[in-house]
Amino acid sequence: MSFFTPGLWIAQRFSFARKRFRVINIISAISLAGIIVGVSTLLIVLSVLNGFQQLAWDLFTTVESPVQVLPATGRNMEVSDALLSRLEAIEEVTAAEPFAEGQAILAGPDGSGELVMVKGITPAAHDRLQQQSGRAFPFFRQNTISVGEILAYKAHLQLPQEVKIFSPELISTGLESLSQPWLLPALSFPVVRVESIFSLQRIFNEHYVLTSRQMARTILLQKEDEYSGIDIRGSGNRGEQWRLQENIEAWMRSEGLEESYRVRPLEEKYRDIFGVMQIEKWVSFSILMLVILVAALSLTGSLTMTAIDKQKELFYLRCLGLDRRGFLSIFLVEGIMIGGAGTLTGMMIAWLVCSAQQRFGLVELPSKSAFIIDAYPVSMVWSDFVIVACAAMGVSVLVSLYPAFKAVMIAENRGLESKAE
């Protein structure tokens, strides 16, 4: 703190002096305005991209869960009521629901086959899905299925219609039966009725078939009490997903179950989608940081001109005993003051704009019919505000280094002694 103490008072005098050269004031104002615009724009863009990530996460969690417990090895695991009770007792866990999931072949009425993903969910998960989608009628019943609308279009399915859907393992069994006829009784292809056609999220609409756990186990040739994993749900807040995952992993370590089960978050299952979104976010951050950098570079010119304009005052300060560190602190503090004012103002503007967008939806999407929402989604993340603030302040400090050392050179210039006299 002692390093900046003398520099703070002198920097205030240099910044707000009435006799300061007018051009320097204009350049400083441009620098301040540039930092404000850069910081506010960057935070607004990041918040909008966060909003789209949150929207995608919300759409995925209609069918999927934020965290899943899966077998450490193999595709299936035995799930007991005791295991479910112990999982639901973990902090942050609101529901633990076993599911059956796997690939299957759906044979359409025209004889074409589609490779699909079958997921069997619990009645509670079905009721939640029905409530979230605002659907008046159930998606499926005990022995029926619900098919995504794009998948239904490709397979030429209509309601109501019966289709064959079976595990790919039956194909290998059929090939083996050519040489081993006693395997023929095992070739039983389930015939089910399509109860409904849903529209949730593109991946689900294009590849998924939803049904009950019992029906899914029949299709996927799973044994009784054998499932693909357990869906773990928490508060529904994406920002708290990491805490939910940590609590489950800590419980598994305390119970010595790391070798039996593993935890998979939603972002890991759909890493391609969320990975691209994260890359898009930080590429936008890098590009928009250039706006702040350009504004900060004009701050270099302003501080350098201040040092030249105040060269006589700098010489007098040297005569009064101000050392090299003191001169450095003057211009570093002045740069931090301008950068800090611009950063704080930009953050306040971004918060106001994002809050207004969240509440009123001021900026609407170009084509409402092409999206499931009317206005741009916004989600403010505190870590983004911290990162942008640190980056803007870091740039402000860096661009202040050259004027600070320039001021030291001017103050130590022996030629000023004759001018001062």
VOSEVO-374836 format. One record per residue (C-alpha): x, y, z; residue in one letter. Coordinates in steps of 0.001 Angstrom, whole numbers. Layout:
# VOSEVO-374836
<site <X, Y, Z>, 'a'>;
...
//
This chain:
# VOSEVO-374836
<site <0, 0, 0>, 'm'>;
<site <2917, 2344, 761>, 's'>;
<site <4015, 1985, -2868>, 'f'>;
<site <788, 3656, -4080>, 'f'>;
<site <172, 6118, -1243>, 't'>;
<site <2119, 9157, -2616>, 'p'>;
<site <1169, 8298, -6161>, 'g'>;
<site <-2567, 8285, -5399>, 'l'>;
<site <-2767, 11922, -4349>, 'w'>;
<site <-482, 13171, -7126>, 'i'>;
<site <-2301, 11056, -9748>, 'a'>;
<site <-5588, 12662, -8702>, 'q'>;
<site <-4040, 16113, -9109>, 'r'>;
<site <-2648, 15247, -12541>, 'f'>;
<site <-5928, 13715, -13706>, 's'>;
<site <-8301, 16460, -12577>, 'f'>;
<site <-6113, 19546, -12842>, 'a'>;
<site <-7919, 22494, -14488>, 'r'>;
<site <-4841, 23575, -16444>, 'k'>;
<site <-4365, 20147, -17961>, 'r'>;
<site <-3797, 20217, -21718>, 'f'>;
<site <-7257, 19836, -23354>, 'r'>;
<site <-6146, 17244, -25923>, 'v'>;
<site <-5008, 14971, -23072>, 'i'>;
<site <-8466, 15252, -21488>, 'n'>;
<site <-10096, 14270, -24766>, 'i'>;
<site <-7818, 11251, -25224>, 'i'>;
<site <-8419, 10171, -21617>, 's'>;
<site <-12186, 10484, -22129>, 'a'>;
<site <-11947, 8380, -25296>, 'i'>;
<site <-9945, 5758, -23408>, 's'>;
<site <-12501, 5694, -20591>, 'l'>;
<site <-15413, 5449, -23027>, 'a'>;
<site <-13673, 2672, -24958>, 'g'>;
<site <-13114, 612, -21819>, 'i'>;
<site <-16738, 1127, -20760>, 'i'>;
<site <-18061, 38, -24163>, 'v'>;
<site <-15650, -2887, -24389>, 'g'>;
<site <-16371, -4252, -20905>, 'v'>;
<site <-20153, -3838, -21160>, 's'>;
<site <-20313, -5351, -24654>, 't'>;
<site <-18111, -8277, -23676>, 'l'>;
<site <-20195, -9090, -20584>, 'l'>;
<site <-23482, -8790, -22481>, 'i'>;
<site <-22253, -11133, -25245>, 'v'>;
<site <-20953, -13668, -22709>, 'l'>;
<site <-24255, -13526, -20816>, 's'>;
<site <-26223, -14153, -24012>, 'v'>;
<site <-24006, -17129, -24870>, 'l'>;
<site <-24501, -18377, -21304>, 'n'>;
<site <-28227, -18012, -21870>, 'g'>;
<site <-28108, -20255, -24931>, 'f'>;
<site <-26059, -22800, -22971>, 'q'>;
<site <-28627, -22697, -20172>, 'q'>;
<site <-31430, -23130, -22711>, 'l'>;
<site <-29700, -26173, -24221>, 'a'>;
<site <-29095, -27580, -20721>, 'w'>;
<site <-32774, -27101, -19809>, 'd'>;
<site <-33874, -28865, -22993>, 'l'>;
<site <-31550, -31809, -22371>, 'f'>;
<site <-32662, -32176, -18756>, 't'>;
<site <-36262, -32755, -19818>, 't'>;
<site <-35210, -36341, -20655>, 'v'>;
<site <-31700, -36606, -19241>, 'e'>;
<site <-30538, -35799, -15726>, 's'>;
<site <-27740, -33390, -14735>, 'p'>;
<site <-25688, -36297, -13333>, 'v'>;
<site <-25815, -40035, -13951>, 'q'>;
<site <-24380, -42938, -11971>, 'v'>;
<site <-23178, -45625, -14385>, 'l'>;
<site <-21420, -48980, -14024>, 'p'>;
<site <-17646, -48624, -13949>, 'a'>;
<site <-17356, -51524, -16387>, 't'>;
<site <-19880, -53042, -18736>, 'g'>;
<site <-23202, -51675, -19923>, 'r'>;
<site <-25578, -52781, -17168>, 'n'>;
<site <-25749, -52671, -13388>, 'm'>;
<site <-27963, -54094, -10677>, 'e'>;
<site <-29947, -51470, -8803>, 'v'>;
<site <-31468, -52199, -5424>, 's'>;
<site <-33940, -50142, -3416>, 'd'>;
<site <-31298, -49767, -718>, 'a'>;
<site <-28859, -48187, -3193>, 'l'>;
<site <-31522, -45729, -4375>, 'l'>;
<site <-32378, -44780, -780>, 's'>;
<site <-28712, -44140, 39>, 'r'>;
<site <-28306, -41970, -3046>, 'l'>;
<site <-31418, -39930, -2258>, 'e'>;
<site <-30047, -39306, 1248>, 'a'>;
<site <-27030, -37439, -211>, 'i'>;
<site <-27103, -33657, 148>, 'e'>;
<site <-28375, -31796, -2954>, 'e'>;
<site <-29982, -35000, -4384>, 'v'>;
<site <-33748, -34730, -4874>, 't'>;
<site <-34345, -37885, -6922>, 'a'>;
<site <-32479, -41066, -7920>, 'a'>;
<site <-34252, -42893, -10750>, 'e'>;
<site <-32928, -46005, -12527>, 'p'>;
<site <-33214, -46062, -16304>, 'f'>;
<site <-32701, -48509, -19159>, 'a'>;
<site <-31005, -47107, -22247>, 'e'>;
<site <-29411, -48581, -25327>, 'g'>;
<site <-29408, -48786, -29088>, 'q'>;
<site <-32115, -50676, -30946>, 'a'>;
<site <-33400, -51123, -34474>, 'i'>;
<site <-36848, -49795, -35328>, 'l'>;
<site <-38456, -51479, -38343>, 'a'>;
<site <-40871, -49126, -40099>, 'g'>;
<site <-44061, -50150, -41925>, 'p'>;
<site <-42288, -49955, -45285>, 'd'>;
<site <-39605, -52412, -44162>, 'g'>;
<site <-36897, -49782, -43603>, 's'>;
<site <-34849, -49899, -40430>, 'g'>;
<site <-33664, -47010, -38267>, 'e'>;
<site <-30992, -47215, -35592>, 'l'>;
<site <-32517, -45537, -32537>, 'v'>;
<site <-31763, -44899, -28883>, 'm'>;
<site <-34329, -46429, -26543>, 'v'>;
<site <-34692, -44956, -23063>, 'k'>;
<site <-36966, -46434, -20424>, 'g'>;
<site <-37813, -44081, -17565>, 'i'>;
<site <-39663, -44341, -14260>, 't'>;
<site <-43287, -43233, -13819>, 'p'>;
<site <-42043, -40260, -11756>, 'a'>;
<site <-39707, -39185, -14571>, 'a'>;
<site <-42568, -39604, -17044>, 'h'>;
<site <-44847, -37398, -14957>, 'd'>;
<site <-42105, -34748, -14689>, 'r'>;
<site <-41542, -34826, -18436>, 'l'>;
<site <-45258, -34508, -19074>, 'q'>;
<site <-45483, -31532, -16708>, 'q'>;
<site <-42430, -29742, -18147>, 'q'>;
<site <-43649, -30145, -21728>, 's'>;
<site <-47188, -29058, -20842>, 'g'>;
<site <-48629, -32194, -22387>, 'r'>;
<site <-52171, -33146, -21374>, 'a'>;
<site <-51869, -36818, -22317>, 'f'>;
<site <-49124, -39309, -21410>, 'p'>;
<site <-46251, -39866, -23827>, 'f'>;
<site <-46518, -43651, -23524>, 'f'>;
<site <-48132, -46388, -21495>, 'r'>;
<site <-46747, -49563, -19954>, 'q'>;
<site <-46313, -51437, -23273>, 'n'>;
<site <-46248, -48603, -25827>, 't'>;
<site <-43595, -46167, -27044>, 'i'>;
<site <-43228, -42498, -27928>, 's'>;
<site <-41119, -41538, -30957>, 'v'>;
<site <-39348, -38264, -31833>, 'g'>;
<site <-41003, -36327, -34645>, 'e'>;
<site <-37971, -36356, -36983>, 'i'>;
<site <-37495, -40079, -36416>, 'l'>;
<site <-41205, -40662, -37067>, 'a'>;
<site <-40926, -38737, -40335>, 'y'>;
<site <-37898, -40728, -41521>, 'k'>;
<site <-39525, -44057, -40574>, 'a'>;
<site <-42914, -43046, -42079>, 'h'>;
<site <-44734, -43655, -38797>, 'l'>;
<site <-48318, -42644, -38077>, 'q'>;
<site <-50603, -42866, -35067>, 'l'>;
<site <-51594, -45406, -33978>, 'p'>;
<site <-49247, -47894, -35587>, 'q'>;
<site <-47462, -51043, -34526>, 'e'>;
<site <-43754, -51417, -35221>, 'v'>;
<site <-41030, -53914, -34518>, 'k'>;
<site <-38201, -52680, -32324>, 'i'>;
<site <-35415, -54961, -31153>, 'f'>;
<site <-31856, -55063, -29895>, 's'>;
<site <-29025, -55434, -32454>, 'p'>;
<site <-27969, -58513, -30462>, 'e'>;
<site <-30895, -60366, -32030>, 'l'>;
<site <-29244, -59951, -35432>, 'i'>;
<site <-26094, -61726, -34273>, 's'>;
<site <-28310, -64407, -32676>, 't'>;
<site <-30094, -64822, -36002>, 'g'>;
<site <-26829, -65304, -37841>, 'l'>;
<site <-25734, -67900, -35299>, 'e'>;
<site <-29051, -69731, -35686>, 's'>;
<site <-28172, -70525, -39301>, 'l'>;
<site <-25637, -73028, -37988>, 's'>;
<site <-27314, -73636, -34623>, 'q'>;
<site <-31083, -74132, -35179>, 'p'>;
<site <-31809, -74523, -31448>, 'w'>;
<site <-31297, -70730, -31130>, 'l'>;
<site <-34393, -69996, -33258>, 'l'>;
<site <-36785, -69839, -30233>, 'p'>;
<site <-34723, -66918, -28898>, 'a'>;
<site <-35516, -64836, -31998>, 'l'>;
<site <-38519, -62981, -30631>, 's'>;
<site <-38952, -59506, -32103>, 'f'>;
<site <-41058, -57258, -29847>, 'p'>;
<site <-44019, -55606, -31560>, 'v'>;
<site <-45172, -52392, -29879>, 'v'>;
<site <-47649, -49641, -30631>, 'r'>;
<site <-46570, -46037, -31151>, 'v'>;
<site <-48534, -44097, -28559>, 'e'>;
<site <-47359, -40587, -29436>, 's'>;
<site <-44864, -38499, -31367>, 'i'>;
<site <-42964, -35929, -29304>, 'f'>;
<site <-41003, -32764, -30004>, 's'>;
<site <-38505, -31871, -27269>, 'l'>;
<site <-34945, -31302, -28471>, 'q'>;
<site <-33437, -32044, -31863>, 'r'>;
<site <-31225, -34930, -30707>, 'i'>;
<site <-34185, -36562, -28955>, 'f'>;
<site <-36522, -35809, -31863>, 'n'>;
<site <-34135, -37438, -34339>, 'e'>;
<site <-32871, -40489, -32478>, 'h'>;
<site <-34861, -41271, -29325>, 'y'>;
<site <-37674, -43639, -28450>, 'v'>;
<site <-39143, -43185, -24970>, 'l'>;
<site <-40948, -45928, -23104>, 't'>;
<site <-41380, -47507, -19687>, 's'>;
<site <-38478, -49200, -17906>, 'r'>;
<site <-40107, -52622, -18252>, 'q'>;
<site <-40640, -52233, -21991>, 'm'>;
<site <-37100, -50913, -22495>, 'a'>;
<site <-35612, -53858, -20600>, 'r'>;
<site <-37595, -56218, -22848>, 't'>;
<site <-36336, -54495, -25988>, 'i'>;
<site <-32714, -54297, -24776>, 'l'>;
<site <-32690, -57908, -23448>, 'l'>;
<site <-31863, -56821, -19900>, 'q'>;
<site <-32458, -59024, -16886>, 'k'>;
<site <-34769, -58281, -13960>, 'e'>;
<site <-33393, -55542, -11636>, 'd'>;
<site <-30755, -54737, -14269>, 'e'>;
<site <-30479, -51187, -15572>, 'y'>;
<site <-28171, -48983, -17630>, 's'>;
<site <-27674, -46453, -14845>, 'g'>;
<site <-29318, -44086, -12383>, 'i'>;
<site <-30500, -40564, -13190>, 'd'>;
<site <-29587, -38179, -10357>, 'i'>;
<site <-31497, -34908, -10104>, 'r'>;
<site <-30856, -31923, -7895>, 'g'>;
<site <-32312, -28459, -7520>, 's'>;
<site <-32455, -27932, -11296>, 'g'>;
<site <-29970, -25057, -11192>, 'n'>;
<site <-27107, -25573, -13616>, 'r'>;
<site <-24788, -23464, -11470>, 'g'>;
<site <-25122, -25990, -8620>, 'e'>;
<site <-24510, -29083, -10756>, 'q'>;
<site <-20822, -29218, -9782>, 'w'>;
<site <-21783, -29404, -6091>, 'r'>;
<site <-24206, -32249, -6815>, 'l'>;
<site <-21490, -34141, -8693>, 'q'>;
<site <-18912, -33548, -5945>, 'e'>;
<site <-21294, -34804, -3238>, 'n'>;
<site <-21979, -38033, -5139>, 'i'>;
<site <-18295, -38627, -5851>, 'e'>;
<site <-17438, -37981, -2189>, 'a'>;
<site <-20124, -40467, -1106>, 'w'>;
<site <-18763, -43091, -3504>, 'm'>;
<site <-15249, -42627, -2099>, 'r'>;
<site <-16484, -42915, 1475>, 's'>;
<site <-18404, -46103, 610>, 'e'>;
<site <-15531, -47570, -1413>, 'g'>;
<site <-17635, -47792, -4578>, 'l'>;
<site <-15253, -46139, -7066>, 'e'>;
<site <-14489, -49477, -8703>, 'e'>;
<site <-18181, -50361, -9070>, 's'>;
<site <-19701, -47076, -10287>, 'y'>;
<site <-18698, -43869, -12007>, 'r'>;
<site <-20315, -40446, -12261>, 'v'>;
<site <-21069, -38838, -15628>, 'r'>;
<site <-22322, -35228, -15830>, 'p'>;
<site <-24596, -34106, -18650>, 'l'>;
<site <-21819, -32069, -20305>, 'e'>;
<site <-19668, -35196, -20598>, 'e'>;
<site <-22380, -37194, -22347>, 'k'>;
<site <-22967, -34372, -24842>, 'y'>;
<site <-19434, -33018, -24830>, 'r'>;
<site <-19490, -32220, -28559>, 'd'>;
<site <-22407, -29800, -28197>, 'i'>;
<site <-21384, -28141, -24943>, 'f'>;
<site <-17718, -28151, -26002>, 'g'>;
<site <-18518, -26172, -29158>, 'v'>;
<site <-20564, -23731, -27077>, 'm'>;
<site <-17657, -23187, -24688>, 'q'>;
<site <-15227, -22655, -27583>, 'i'>;
<site <-17642, -20153, -29132>, 'e'>;
<site <-17874, -18312, -25819>, 'k'>;
<site <-14133, -17941, -25252>, 'w'>;
<site <-13410, -17107, -28904>, 'v'>;
<site <-15921, -14264, -28518>, 's'>;
<site <-14119, -13266, -25322>, 'f'>;
<site <-10767, -13138, -27134>, 's'>;
<site <-12128, -11080, -30033>, 'i'>;
<site <-13997, -8567, -27885>, 'l'>;
<site <-10981, -8165, -25602>, 'm'>;
<site <-9353, -6450, -28597>, 'l'>;
<site <-11837, -3585, -28147>, 'v'>;
<site <-10663, -3137, -24565>, 'i'>;
<site <-7031, -3444, -25685>, 'l'>;
<site <-7419, -705, -28329>, 'v'>;
<site <-9092, 1577, -25797>, 'a'>;
<site <-6331, 840, -23287>, 'a'>;
<site <-3625, 1623, -25853>, 'l'>;
<site <-5084, 5111, -26245>, 's'>;
<site <-4637, 5350, -22485>, 'l'>;
<site <-903, 4885, -23078>, 't'>;
<site <-864, 7968, -25290>, 'g'>;
<site <-2847, 9977, -22762>, 's'>;
<site <-525, 9098, -19875>, 'l'>;
<site <2589, 9678, -21964>, 't'>;
<site <1360, 13156, -22971>, 'm'>;
<site <588, 13834, -19305>, 't'>;
<site <4183, 12941, -18392>, 'a'>;
<site <5522, 15302, -21071>, 'i'>;
<site <3091, 18068, -20080>, 'd'>;
<site <4032, 17746, -16397>, 'k'>;
<site <7814, 17423, -16856>, 'q'>;
<site <8554, 20524, -14768>, 'k'>;
<site <6374, 19228, -11924>, 'e'>;
<site <8104, 15856, -12150>, 'l'>;
<site <11490, 17567, -11787>, 'f'>;
<site <10308, 19464, -8703>, 'y'>;
<site <9029, 16212, -7195>, 'l'>;
<site <12463, 14689, -7763>, 'r'>;
<site <14041, 17640, -6011>, 'c'>;
<site <11653, 17108, -3089>, 'l'>;
<site <12975, 13559, -2734>, 'g'>;
<site <10426, 11467, -4646>, 'l'>;
<site <12226, 8299, -5686>, 'd'>;
<site <11900, 6097, -8772>, 'r'>;
<site <9176, 3938, -7225>, 'r'>;
<site <7161, 7048, -6440>, 'g'>;
<site <7205, 8220, -10064>, 'f'>;
<site <6163, 4754, -11223>, 'l'>;
<site <3276, 4688, -8767>, 's'>;
<site <1895, 8049, -10002>, 'i'>;
<site <1194, 6854, -13531>, 'f'>;
<site <322, 3297, -12574>, 'l'>;
<site <-2301, 4647, -10188>, 'v'>;
<site <-3602, 7045, -12842>, 'e'>;
<site <-3959, 4157, -15308>, 'g'>;
<site <-5636, 1994, -12655>, 'i'>;
<site <-8046, 4839, -11820>, 'm'>;
<site <-9164, 5269, -15428>, 'i'>;
<site <-9245, 1507, -16081>, 'g'>;
<site <-11093, 849, -12827>, 'g'>;
<site <-13675, 3549, -13480>, 'a'>;
<site <-14277, 2225, -17001>, 'g'>;
<site <-14462, -1385, -15810>, 't'>;
<site <-16902, -695, -12961>, 'l'>;
<site <-19118, 1475, -15157>, 't'>;
<site <-19107, -1132, -17926>, 'g'>;
<site <-20015, -3881, -15465>, 'm'>;
<site <-22918, -1804, -14105>, 'm'>;
<site <-24228, -1095, -17610>, 'i'>;
<site <-23950, -4786, -18537>, 'a'>;
<site <-25803, -5820, -15373>, 'w'>;
<site <-28604, -3322, -16043>, 'l'>;
<site <-28978, -4345, -19691>, 'v'>;
<site <-28924, -8084, -18912>, 'c'>;
<site <-31382, -7666, -16034>, 's'>;
<site <-33768, -5734, -18279>, 'a'>;
<site <-33456, -8402, -20985>, 'q'>;
<site <-34155, -11176, -18466>, 'q'>;
<site <-37224, -9424, -17119>, 'r'>;
<site <-38745, -7765, -20166>, 'f'>;
<site <-37203, -9556, -23194>, 'g'>;
<site <-36402, -6233, -24891>, 'l'>;
<site <-34370, -7662, -27787>, 'v'>;
<site <-36351, -10319, -29630>, 'e'>;
<site <-35021, -13057, -31878>, 'l'>;
<site <-35173, -12326, -35641>, 'p'>;
<site <-37628, -15143, -36384>, 's'>;
<site <-39834, -16189, -33500>, 'k'>;
<site <-41340, -19110, -35412>, 's'>;
<site <-37905, -20712, -35861>, 'a'>;
<site <-37144, -20754, -32128>, 'f'>;
<site <-38859, -22038, -29007>, 'i'>;
<site <-38299, -18669, -27286>, 'i'>;
<site <-39193, -15130, -28335>, 'd'>;
<site <-36237, -13095, -26998>, 'a'>;
<site <-32508, -13624, -26592>, 'y'>;
<site <-31844, -15677, -23433>, 'p'>;
<site <-29516, -14183, -20838>, 'v'>;
<site <-27721, -15845, -17938>, 's'>;
<site <-25276, -13781, -15882>, 'm'>;
<site <-22430, -15801, -14323>, 'v'>;
<site <-20427, -14095, -11580>, 'w'>;
<site <-17182, -15760, -12674>, 's'>;
<site <-17488, -14087, -16093>, 'd'>;
<site <-17722, -10685, -14403>, 'f'>;
<site <-14632, -11468, -12312>, 'v'>;
<site <-12615, -12705, -15315>, 'i'>;
<site <-13538, -9694, -17472>, 'v'>;
<site <-12798, -7266, -14628>, 'a'>;
<site <-9393, -8854, -13969>, 'c'>;
<site <-8558, -8889, -17688>, 'a'>;
<site <-9553, -5234, -18169>, 'a'>;
<site <-7627, -4110, -15088>, 'm'>;
<site <-4627, -6209, -16095>, 'g'>;
<site <-4549, -4571, -19537>, 'v'>;
<site <-4884, -1117, -17933>, 's'>;
<site <-1884, -1798, -15692>, 'v'>;
<site <221, -3153, -18546>, 'l'>;
<site <-406, -177, -20840>, 'v'>;
<site <451, 2174, -17957>, 's'>;
<site <3953, 748, -17573>, 'l'>;
<site <5471, 2590, -20557>, 'y'>;
<site <4217, 6061, -19475>, 'p'>;
<site <5376, 5319, -15911>, 'a'>;
<site <8940, 4551, -17023>, 'f'>;
<site <8783, 7512, -19421>, 'k'>;
<site <7950, 9750, -16466>, 'a'>;
<site <10968, 8393, -14558>, 'v'>;
<site <13226, 9205, -17514>, 'm'>;
<site <11822, 12737, -17740>, 'i'>;
<site <12220, 13338, -14001>, 'a'>;
<site <15824, 12145, -14072>, 'e'>;
<site <16677, 14235, -17140>, 'n'>;
<site <19509, 16598, -16194>, 'r'>;
<site <18453, 19037, -18917>, 'g'>;
<site <15434, 20031, -16821>, 'l'>;
<site <17668, 21625, -14185>, 'e'>;
<site <18561, 24557, -16442>, 's'>;
<site <14927, 24965, -17523>, 'k'>;
<site <13776, 24965, -13911>, 'a'>;
<site <16254, 27683, -13069>, 'e'>;
//
